[in-house]
Amino acid sequence: MNIDFQIEALEKQKFSKYFKMTGSELGKIGAYLFSADQNPYYPCRVSLSDAAPGESVLALSYEHHPKASPYRSSGPIFVRENAESAGLQPNEIPEMFRHRLLSIRGYSSQNIMIEADVIAGTALENAMNQQFLNSEVDYLHIHNAGPGCFNCVVRKA
C-alpha cells in the first residue's frame, strides 16, 4: 500500500531580510553570502533545487525542528538568492534528492524520532512509504546523510 505524501519547502519570505544585510551584518549572526562554484553541491531549501554555478547563495543556521523535544534541532542550510518557493504536487520528489545519500527520520505527534534510515536518494519514495506505514509516524524530516543538513519536512497528503 502506498501512502500519499507532501514534501514542504521552506518559505522564501523567511529569508528575504538576510539578502538585504551587509557581509558584516551576516557575519555577526554566523551567516554568509557566496557565489556557488559547482553543481550539484548547494541544495536550496526554498526551491528544493541545486544552485547553479555563479548563483548567489546564503548559508545560515536554521532551526528546522523547533519542537519541545529531545530532538529539537538546528543546522546549516543553503538558500538561493533568487529562489522561488517550490510548489510541489502530492507525491512529487525534487530531482535534488535523487543524487544524494539521505537520512530519513520519522517523528511521532509528540515530536519523538521513532524511525530512521539512511538511503540512496533513488530509494526515497519507498523509504518514506515504509516509515509512513508505521501508524505512529506523524511526519518525516529528510537530511543529507553525509553533512547531516536538513532538507525538508514531509507530511501525509
Summary of the structure (lengths in Angstrom):
residues: 157
radius of gyration: 15.7
end to end distance: 14.3
largest distance: 52.2
contacts: 467
relative contact order: 0.22
helix: 19%
strand: 36%
